Amino acid sequence: MTAHRLHAALAGRPLVRADLRVPKLATVDLVGRRLLEVVPRGKHLMARLDGDMTLHSHLRMDGSWHLYGTGERWRGGPSHQVRAVLGTDERVAVGYRLPVLQLLPTEEEGEVVGHLGPDLLGPDWDAAEALARLAARPDRPVGEALLDQRNLAGVGNVYVAELCFLRGVTPWTPFGAVPAPERLVALASRLLVANKARPGHVTTGDTRRGRTHWVYGREHQPCLRCGTAVRSARHGDEDLQQDRVAYWCPRCQRGPMPGPPSSPAAG
C-alpha cells in the first residue's frame, strides 16, 4: 500500500527537498522538518511532520505517489502533473495528479477524516462497528455500501469486485440479502492486510500477470473459476462521487444484475 511504502522510505529522516505545487502551499517551506510517519486513514494519507504538522493527500481515482532514488529520472507522468515532491538524502517521493493536498495541524486531522468509518488497516479497526454501519441500510446494494467510506474506510473498487465474487453475490445484491455478512467484513480485512506491504492488489493468491484478480478488469475474459465471460457495468452512488465500473461472473455470483447490452437494431 502507498502509505506503507512512503513510510518505509521517508520516515525518521529530515526533508532536504519539499516542493508543494498547489497555489495555497506554493510558499510553504518544509525543508529541515523530520517526517515522523505516514499513516493511512481509509484512502487518505497523513504524512506527519515534526512541529505538529500533517500533509494530507487523497488519491481518489487518478492520483498516485511514486518513489525514486536521489537523482533517478521520474517516470510517473509529465512534470506539469506533479503536485508534491518530498525528498530525503536517499529517496524522493513524487505525488502526481493529487486532487487533495493540504497542510494542517496534526491535532486537526479529525476535521478531514472524522466522518470515516472504522479503518480496515487502522490500529482501532472495529469489525462489529463496520458491520453495524453496513447493516443499517439493508436495502442498499452491497457494492455501493462497501464503497461508502462512512461505513468502513479503505475498500476501493478493486476490492468491491473481488469481495463480491469471493462471497458469491453481485454488487447489486441488497446488503441485507448477503449471506453471513460478518464473513464479508472479515474477508475485507484479510485482503487489505495481505496487500498492505506490496503495490497493487492480489486477491487470487497468484502473482502472475493476468492472474492477480478473479474478475476485476477482466471484462469479456473467462472467469478464473468457471470459464464464463466476465461482465461489467456501472454501479455506485453518483451523488457521493462513487460511480464506478463493476465486474462480475454471471455464473459464480447470484443476485440482481443489469441485463446484457442491447444489440443494434437490424436494418
C-alpha positions as CSV (number, residue, x, y, z in Angstrom):
1,M,0.0,0.0,0.0
2,T,1.1,3.6,-0.7
3,A,1.3,4.7,2.9
4,H,3.4,1.7,3.9
5,R,5.9,2.3,1.1
6,L,6.2,6.1,1.8
7,H,6.7,5.4,5.5
8,A,9.4,2.9,4.9
9,A,11.2,5.2,2.5
10,L,10.9,8.5,4.3
11,A,10.0,8.2,7.9
12,G,12.6,9.3,10.5
13,R,14.6,11.4,8.1
14,P,14.7,15.2,7.7
15,L,13.4,16.6,4.4
16,V,16.1,18.0,2.2
17,R,13.6,18.9,-0.5
18,A,9.9,19.9,-0.2
19,D,8.0,21.3,-3.2
20,L,4.3,21.7,-2.9
21,R,2.9,22.7,-6.3
22,V,-0.6,23.9,-5.4
23,P,-1.3,27.6,-5.1
24,K,-2.2,27.6,-1.4
25,L,1.0,25.8,-0.4
26,A,3.4,27.2,-3.0
27,T,5.3,29.3,-0.5
28,V,5.4,26.8,2.3
29,D,8.9,25.6,3.3
30,L,9.1,22.2,4.9
31,V,12.9,21.7,4.3
32,G,14.6,20.6,7.5
33,R,11.5,19.1,9.1
34,R,11.6,15.4,10.0
35,L,8.9,13.2,8.5
36,L,7.8,11.2,11.5
37,E,5.3,8.8,9.9
38,V,3.0,8.2,7.0
39,V,-0.3,6.7,8.0
40,P,-3.4,5.8,6.0
41,R,-6.9,6.7,7.1
42,G,-9.1,4.9,4.7
43,K,-8.0,6.3,1.3
44,H,-6.5,9.4,2.9
45,L,-2.7,9.7,3.5
46,M,-1.4,11.6,6.5
47,A,2.3,12.5,6.4
48,R,3.0,13.7,9.9
49,L,6.0,16.1,10.4
50,D,7.7,17.4,13.5
51,G,6.2,20.6,14.7
52,D,2.7,19.0,14.8
53,M,2.1,19.4,11.1
54,T,0.4,17.0,8.8
55,L,0.5,16.9,5.0
56,H,-2.8,15.4,3.9
57,S,-3.4,13.9,0.5
58,H,-6.0,11.9,-1.2
59,L,-5.5,10.0,-4.4
60,R,-9.1,9.5,-5.5
61,M,-9.2,7.9,-9.0
62,D,-6.2,9.4,-10.7
63,G,-3.6,10.5,-8.1
64,S,-0.5,8.5,-7.2
65,W,2.7,8.7,-5.2
66,H,5.9,7.3,-6.8
67,L,9.3,6.7,-5.1
68,Y,12.7,7.3,-6.7
69,G,16.3,7.3,-5.7
70,T,18.1,10.6,-5.5
71,G,18.9,11.6,-9.0
72,E,16.7,8.9,-10.6
73,R,14.5,10.0,-13.5
74,W,10.9,10.5,-12.6
75,R,8.5,8.3,-14.7
76,G,5.1,8.8,-13.2
77,G,3.9,11.3,-15.7
78,P,4.7,14.7,-17.3
79,S,6.1,17.4,-15.0
80,H,3.0,19.6,-15.1
81,Q,1.1,16.8,-13.3
82,V,3.4,16.8,-10.3
83,R,1.7,18.3,-7.2
84,A,4.2,17.4,-4.4
85,V,7.8,16.5,-4.0
86,L,9.2,15.2,-0.7
87,G,12.8,14.2,-0.6
88,T,15.4,12.9,1.9
89,D,19.1,12.4,1.3
90,E,18.3,9.0,-0.2
91,R,14.8,8.9,-1.6
92,V,12.3,11.2,-3.3
93,A,8.5,10.8,-3.2
94,V,6.6,12.5,-6.1
95,G,2.9,13.0,-6.0
96,Y,1.1,13.1,-9.4
97,R,-2.4,14.4,-10.1
98,L,-3.2,14.7,-6.4
99,P,-6.8,16.1,-6.2
100,V,-6.4,16.8,-2.5
101,L,-3.3,18.3,-0.9
102,Q,-3.4,20.4,2.2
103,L,-1.2,21.2,5.3
104,L,-2.9,21.3,8.6
105,P,-2.1,21.0,12.3
106,T,-1.9,17.3,13.3
107,E,-4.4,17.8,16.0
108,E,-7.0,18.9,13.4
109,E,-6.8,15.7,11.3
110,G,-10.2,14.7,12.6
111,E,-11.7,17.6,10.6
112,V,-10.9,15.9,7.3
113,V,-11.2,12.2,8.3
114,G,-13.5,12.2,11.3
115,H,-16.5,11.3,9.2
116,L,-14.9,8.0,8.1
117,G,-16.0,4.6,9.4
118,P,-13.7,2.1,11.1
119,D,-10.3,1.9,9.2
120,L,-9.6,-1.6,8.0
121,L,-5.8,-1.0,8.4
122,G,-6.0,1.1,11.5
123,P,-5.0,0.1,15.0
124,D,-8.5,0.7,16.2
125,W,-10.2,-1.5,13.5
126,D,-13.7,-2.4,14.8
127,A,-15.3,-5.1,12.7
128,A,-18.5,-5.1,14.7
129,E,-19.0,-1.3,14.2
130,A,-18.3,-1.6,10.5
131,L,-20.9,-4.4,10.2
132,A,-23.4,-2.4,12.1
133,R,-23.0,0.6,9.8
134,L,-23.4,-1.5,6.7
135,A,-26.4,-3.3,8.1
136,A,-28.2,0.0,9.0
137,R,-29.3,0.2,5.4
138,P,-30.2,-3.4,4.4
139,D,-31.8,-2.5,1.1
140,R,-28.6,-0.7,-0.2
141,P,-26.6,-2.6,-2.9
142,V,-23.6,-4.2,-1.3
143,G,-21.2,-2.7,-3.8
144,E,-22.4,0.8,-3.1
145,A,-22.3,0.2,0.7
146,L,-18.7,-1.1,0.6
147,L,-17.6,1.9,-1.4
148,D,-19.1,4.3,1.1
149,Q,-16.1,5.2,3.4
150,R,-18.5,6.3,6.1
151,N,-19.3,2.6,6.7
152,L,-15.7,1.3,6.7
153,A,-12.7,3.0,5.4
154,G,-10.2,1.6,2.9
155,V,-12.3,-0.5,0.5
156,G,-11.9,0.6,-3.2
157,N,-13.5,-0.6,-6.3
158,V,-11.0,-3.4,-6.9
159,Y,-11.8,-4.9,-3.6
160,V,-15.5,-4.4,-4.0
161,A,-15.4,-6.5,-7.2
162,E,-13.2,-9.2,-5.7
163,L,-15.1,-9.4,-2.4
164,C,-18.4,-9.8,-4.1
165,F,-17.0,-12.6,-6.3
166,L,-15.5,-14.4,-3.3
167,R,-18.7,-14.2,-1.4
168,G,-20.8,-15.3,-4.5
169,V,-23.0,-12.2,-4.8
170,T,-23.4,-9.5,-7.4
171,P,-22.6,-5.9,-6.4
172,W,-26.3,-5.0,-6.8
173,T,-27.4,-7.5,-4.1
174,P,-29.0,-5.7,-1.2
175,F,-26.7,-5.9,1.8
176,G,-29.5,-7.5,3.9
177,A,-29.5,-10.4,1.4
178,V,-25.8,-11.1,1.6
179,P,-25.2,-14.5,3.4
180,A,-23.1,-14.3,6.5
181,P,-22.2,-10.6,6.1
182,E,-19.8,-10.8,9.0
183,R,-17.6,-13.1,6.8
184,L,-17.7,-10.4,4.1
185,V,-16.3,-7.8,6.6
186,A,-13.7,-10.3,7.9
187,L,-12.6,-11.1,4.3
188,A,-12.2,-7.4,3.5
189,S,-9.9,-7.1,6.5
190,R,-7.8,-10.1,5.5
191,L,-7.4,-8.9,1.9
192,L,-6.3,-5.4,2.8
193,V,-3.9,-6.7,5.4
194,A,-2.4,-9.2,2.9
195,N,-1.8,-6.4,0.4
196,K,-0.7,-3.5,2.6
197,A,3.0,-4.1,2.0
198,R,3.0,-4.5,-1.7
199,P,2.0,-2.4,-4.7
200,G,-1.2,-3.4,-6.5
201,H,-3.8,-5.9,-5.2
202,V,-3.5,-9.6,-5.3
203,T,-6.8,-11.4,-4.4
204,T,-6.3,-14.8,-6.0
205,G,-3.0,-15.7,-4.3
206,D,-1.4,-15.9,-7.8
207,T,1.0,-13.0,-8.6
208,R,1.4,-14.0,-12.3
209,R,0.4,-11.3,-14.7
210,G,-3.3,-11.6,-15.6
211,R,-3.9,-13.9,-12.7
212,T,-4.0,-11.5,-9.7
213,H,-7.7,-10.8,-9.8
214,W,-10.7,-13.0,-10.1
215,V,-12.9,-10.6,-12.0
216,Y,-11.7,-7.0,-11.7
217,G,-10.5,-5.6,-15.0
218,R,-11.4,-8.9,-16.8
219,E,-14.4,-7.9,-18.9
220,H,-15.1,-10.5,-21.7
221,Q,-12.3,-12.7,-20.3
222,P,-13.0,-16.1,-18.9
223,C,-13.8,-16.4,-15.2
224,L,-10.8,-17.9,-13.5
225,R,-13.1,-20.3,-11.6
226,C,-15.7,-21.4,-14.2
227,G,-14.7,-20.0,-17.6
228,T,-17.8,-17.9,-18.1
229,A,-17.1,-14.5,-19.7
230,V,-16.8,-11.8,-17.0
231,R,-19.2,-8.9,-17.4
232,S,-19.0,-5.2,-16.4
233,A,-21.5,-2.4,-15.8
234,R,-21.6,0.9,-13.9
235,H,-22.5,0.9,-10.2
236,G,-22.2,3.1,-7.1
237,D,-23.7,6.3,-5.8
238,E,-23.2,9.2,-8.2
239,D,-24.2,11.7,-5.6
240,L,-21.2,10.6,-3.4
241,Q,-18.9,10.6,-6.5
242,Q,-18.6,6.8,-6.2
243,D,-19.8,5.9,-9.7
244,R,-17.5,3.0,-10.7
245,V,-17.3,0.0,-13.1
246,A,-18.4,-3.3,-11.5
247,Y,-17.1,-6.6,-12.7
248,W,-18.7,-9.9,-12.0
249,C,-19.2,-13.5,-13.2
250,P,-22.8,-14.2,-14.0
251,R,-22.4,-17.9,-13.2
252,C,-20.4,-17.7,-10.0
253,Q,-22.3,-14.8,-8.5
254,R,-26.0,-14.7,-7.6
255,G,-28.3,-11.7,-7.2
256,P,-29.6,-8.8,-9.2
257,M,-27.6,-7.7,-12.3
258,P,-28.1,-5.5,-15.3
259,G,-29.3,-7.1,-18.5
260,P,-26.9,-7.8,-21.3
261,P,-26.0,-4.8,-23.6
262,S,-28.7,-4.4,-26.3
263,S,-27.7,-5.2,-29.9
264,P,-28.1,-2.5,-32.6
265,A,-31.4,-2.7,-34.4
266,A,-31.3,-4.6,-37.6
267,G,-31.8,-2.7,-40.9
